[in-house]
Each structure stands twice: as structure tokens, then as C-alpha cells.
Amino acid sequence: MIRRPPRSTLDRSSAASDVYKRQVLHYELWRGHLWPELVWSRDLVTWHRFAKQRRPFIELGSPGTYSGGWSREAEGHSYQFGDEWWFPYSASPSLHYTSKAFLNQSTFDQFKKRFPHYLKEGNFKSWRDIYDNRRPVQNFAGIARCKAGRVAHAEPVNETGHLVTQPLSTNASQLVVNAAVAPGGSLRIEAQNADGSGIQGWELNDCEPFTGDTVTHTMAWRGQEELPKGDGPLRLLIEMNQSKLYGLSFS
């Protein structure tokens, strides 16, 4: 199962400001697991993890399954079919340290000296146990799939929350959202001036709530899909009720 899919290993967002996303390979030493994890940057120099929500980009399987040890997304390769993104990846049932130990052809004493950190492994029983149970690496191919553009999302901490963008300079005529709304929820957007004041006719109460699940929904305000025209930048106030917002774009 894929959690946070990027269109490619390096992907530029079309939201309020440039956001670049790619992956870092995370090694969980104490369990011997590896998985790709999503990171983001605004300048391609400083990269950030997603704080507490550091979930695997591609989920590992249960122990003993083809992906129970580690997974690794194919660097720089992704494909779009219809409204889905497909990501080839490789996986293995082997824990990282057992396969790594197999590749290191050494004596028992050399093995202990080469891998002292194995003492910290959660499954560590003895040096002899790991050394005698070394296994060759097994690789399996897999395909992870998701709806297009659903790399990361914003959602309210409670049932309803609000998100405000930075002022956006655009001459586009329509606003398109990539979002999923749970039954009983809704997503509304208010167009504001740069100072945060609502624009008459495009305020929250004018917005026709979005209640579906699609990668391309054009927002409307009392039947009109056109954004307000003006000389200054627009700011967007987004109200989410039981919703997940994956992206915004202008057309």
C-alpha cells in the first residue's frame, strides 16, 4: 500500500509556492527494516521530513512476506495511467542485517568486528545466531499505485480546520482542487485580498461545497467558476470538514 506517492522521485508542487518532494531511504536499525520516506524542500538545498507523520512511502508487508524486510522505490521512475501514478519498486523478505552479513564474506571474529552495531538490533540473540543464519538477498519486483498527485495532504486535526495560503499572483480564471471528502464532510474555499479580507461574491458562504473524491474538481461560487479579477494577488482560505486536500492548481 502506498502512503505518500510523488509523481517522480523529484516533483515540483503547483501550490502556493514551489515545494519539491523526493525520498530518503530510512534504516530502522533495531529491527533491520528499510523503507523509502518522503521529504520536502523549497530551495533544493535544505530538506525536511514530515515531522511526526513519518510513515513509509511504500508500506512494508508482514514478517515472512515478500516485502516484510525492506522496500526500495525505483529511483526516478514513475508512470501515469489514466488518473493513477504507478511506482515500480523492489522488496525483500530478508531483514537488512541478515542479508548484509551474508554479503560480507569474513570469519566469525572479523564479522563481529565489522558489525558492532548489531548488538542494538531488536532481534539480536547472539553473534553466532546471526552469523550462522546469514541468508542471500532475495529481491522481488512490485508496483505501488495511487491517484495522481496524491503525494501528501493537509487535513484538519479535529473534524473541521482552516488553511490559509500565501498571497498568490495569478491571471488564471479557475481554481482546481485534488481532494477527498468523507461522507458528511465538505470542502469550501474563500478568495481573499492579500490583506486577508474576503472578496464579495467569493466568500465561504458563496462557495459551493465540494463533497466528492477526485483529482480535478473546479470550484464554484454561486454557480460561477471564474475567479475574481483584480490587479493584486489572491489569498485562499480553505475550510476542510472531514476532508483531505492533496493539491491546488489554477487553470
C-alpha atoms as one frame of an Amber mdcrd trajectory, in Angstrom:
protein
   0.000   0.000   0.000   1.348   3.407  -0.889   1.084   6.217   1.621   2.561
   9.352   0.086   3.225   8.969  -3.616   5.214  11.530  -5.623   4.838  11.747
  -9.383   8.541  11.129  -9.616  11.466  10.947  -7.251  11.700  14.718  -7.669
   8.385  16.511  -8.028   7.504  20.213  -8.130   4.221  21.181  -6.488   1.807
  23.624  -8.112   0.563  25.026  -4.811   1.150  28.420  -3.204   4.924  28.372
  -3.529   7.420  25.962  -5.003   7.677  22.766  -2.986   9.902  19.918  -4.101
   9.427  16.370  -2.872  11.641  13.338  -3.026  12.611  10.370  -0.908  15.218
   9.346   1.600  15.900   5.719   2.495  15.209   5.170   6.190  17.028   2.389
   8.059  15.389   1.217  11.273  18.462  -0.286  12.890  16.849  -2.052  15.830
  14.541  -4.109  13.585  16.598  -4.370  10.411  13.950  -2.716   8.218  14.451
  -0.320   5.297  11.834   1.806   3.586  11.601   4.995   1.476  10.348   8.070
   3.305   9.074  11.303   1.766  10.956  14.580   2.362  10.354  18.098   1.059
  12.268  21.286   0.251  11.636  24.792  -1.039  15.176  25.504  -2.249  16.604
  22.055  -3.149  19.296  22.645  -0.511  17.582  22.183   2.844  15.338  19.128
   3.112  12.729  18.373   5.755  10.940  15.275   6.965   7.218  15.334   7.648
   7.641  15.748  11.418   5.619  13.189  13.378   3.843  11.847  10.294   6.871
   9.927   9.066   5.072   6.979   7.562   6.707   4.762   4.929   6.239   5.897
   1.352   5.635   2.249   0.477   4.329   0.084   3.313   6.266  -2.986   4.410
   4.469  -6.299   4.498   4.084  -8.582   7.490   7.106 -10.715   8.524   7.811
 -13.507   6.091   6.039 -11.883   3.132   7.886 -10.753   0.010   8.156  -7.187
   1.393   8.461  -7.973   5.091  12.097  -6.920   5.377  12.602  -3.832   3.249
  11.317  -1.925   0.230  13.096   0.441  -2.118  11.386   2.606  -4.755  12.971
   2.563  -8.216  14.946   5.808  -8.385  13.437   8.378 -10.720  10.836   6.151
 -12.352   7.080   6.596 -12.276   4.333   6.251 -14.837   0.864   7.689 -15.265
  -2.051   5.555 -16.428  -5.352   7.413 -16.547  -5.745   9.185 -13.211  -3.237
   6.929 -11.423   0.511   7.101 -10.768   2.396   3.794 -10.791   5.721   3.303
  -8.997   7.968   0.288  -9.617   9.833  -0.826  -6.502  11.893  -3.717  -5.209
  11.316  -5.520  -1.925  12.713  -8.360   0.125  11.550 -10.600   2.972  15.088
 -10.525   4.409  15.981  -8.214   7.259  18.688  -5.805   6.242  21.352  -7.049
   8.626  20.950 -10.749   7.745  21.431 -10.113   4.034  24.205  -7.583   4.687
  26.022 -10.130   6.810  25.765 -12.703   4.026  27.436 -10.350   1.558  30.342
  -9.824   3.951  32.428 -12.951   3.432  34.555 -12.982   6.570  35.469 -15.153
   9.525  33.326 -15.151  12.630  35.730 -12.848  14.510  36.003 -10.478  11.547
  32.226 -10.438  11.295  31.811  -9.334  14.937  34.379  -6.591  14.470  32.828
  -5.366  11.208  29.240  -5.082  12.543  29.390  -3.992  16.218  26.087  -2.105
  15.889  24.188  -5.395  15.507  24.171  -5.517  19.308  21.450  -2.868  19.092
  19.205  -4.979  16.878  15.845  -5.752  18.437  16.129  -9.381  17.349  19.715
  -9.835  18.495  20.247 -13.130  20.324  23.920 -13.830  19.843  26.685 -13.213
  17.331  26.680 -16.892  16.495  22.931 -16.844  15.781  23.246 -14.005  13.260
  26.421 -15.400  11.707  25.013 -18.893  11.256  21.677 -17.641   9.880  23.021
 -15.335   7.223  20.936 -15.546   4.085  21.378 -14.435   0.489  19.462 -11.357
  -0.583  16.084 -12.059  -2.175  14.630  -9.316  -4.363  11.089  -9.145  -5.681
   9.527  -6.614  -8.020   6.388  -4.717  -7.104   4.132  -1.917  -8.340   2.609
   0.671  -5.990  -0.384   2.655  -7.269  -2.265   5.746  -6.184  -4.403   8.533
  -7.612  -2.414  11.186  -9.446  -0.960  13.997  -7.368  -1.580  12.381  -4.008
   1.878  12.726  -2.562   0.981  14.421   0.707  -2.153  16.054   2.027  -3.481
  18.569   4.510  -6.322  17.606   6.815  -7.822  19.090   9.995  -6.631  17.857
  13.384 -10.231  17.800  14.549 -13.323  17.443  12.409 -13.027  20.925  10.853
  -9.967  23.047  10.182  -8.795  26.007   8.109  -5.740  26.559   5.945  -4.645
  29.927   4.537  -2.265  30.223   1.587   0.325  32.881   0.983  -0.713  35.648
  -1.451  -0.698  34.179  -4.965  -0.035  36.081  -8.156  -2.063  34.523 -10.945
  -4.022  35.505 -14.027  -5.813  32.132 -14.153  -9.568  32.023 -14.417 -10.378
  28.852 -12.445  -9.302  27.039  -9.297  -8.967  23.233  -9.398  -8.568  21.026
  -6.332  -7.339  17.475  -5.830  -9.238  16.357  -2.735 -11.118  13.575  -0.989
 -14.052  14.307   1.303 -15.504  11.732   3.697 -19.295  11.180   3.793 -20.909
  14.048   5.667 -17.911  16.346   5.146 -17.224  19.232   2.792 -14.514  21.479
   1.421 -15.042  25.198   0.751 -12.661  27.925  -0.383 -12.833  31.691   0.024
 -10.941  34.064  -2.261  -9.364  36.933  -0.307  -7.388  40.060  -0.918  -3.729
  39.982   0.075  -4.632  41.585   3.428  -6.957  38.689   4.311 -10.261  40.433
   3.660 -12.857  38.347   1.827 -13.853  39.305  -1.714 -17.584  39.830  -2.072
 -19.140  37.040  -4.110 -16.253  34.650  -3.400 -16.571  34.270   0.362 -17.076
  30.962   2.184 -20.855  31.276   2.206 -20.790  31.824  -1.559 -18.721  28.716
  -2.239 -20.449  25.564  -3.460 -19.144  22.841  -1.122 -17.142  20.046  -2.681
 -18.184  16.638  -1.334 -16.571  14.080  -3.631 -13.259  12.345  -4.283 -11.436
  13.415  -7.446  -8.087  14.724  -8.618  -9.623  17.558 -10.694 -12.613  19.417
  -9.294 -13.244  23.003 -10.387 -14.502  25.153  -7.509 -17.558  27.343  -7.991
 -19.187  30.248  -6.125 -22.951  30.569  -6.562 -22.789  28.912  -9.971 -19.754
  30.761 -11.308 -16.385  29.068 -11.743 -14.472  32.222 -12.621 -12.028  33.597
 -10.073 -12.270  37.310  -9.190 -10.320  39.653 -11.418  -8.012  42.228  -9.914
  -4.576  43.785 -10.018  -3.299  42.361  -6.743  -2.504  38.812  -5.623  -5.146
  36.473  -4.217  -5.087  34.643  -0.927  -7.141  31.497  -0.359  -8.885  30.482
   2.840  -9.648  26.756   2.728 -12.195  25.241   5.089 -11.933  21.471   5.436
 -14.524  19.343   7.187 -13.597  15.643   7.260 -11.532  16.347   4.142  -8.096
  15.698   2.720  -6.630  18.292   0.369  -3.844  16.953  -1.854  -3.276  19.905
  -4.121  -4.431  23.166  -5.699  -3.889  24.338  -9.245  -5.032  27.184 -11.455
  -6.313  26.857 -14.996
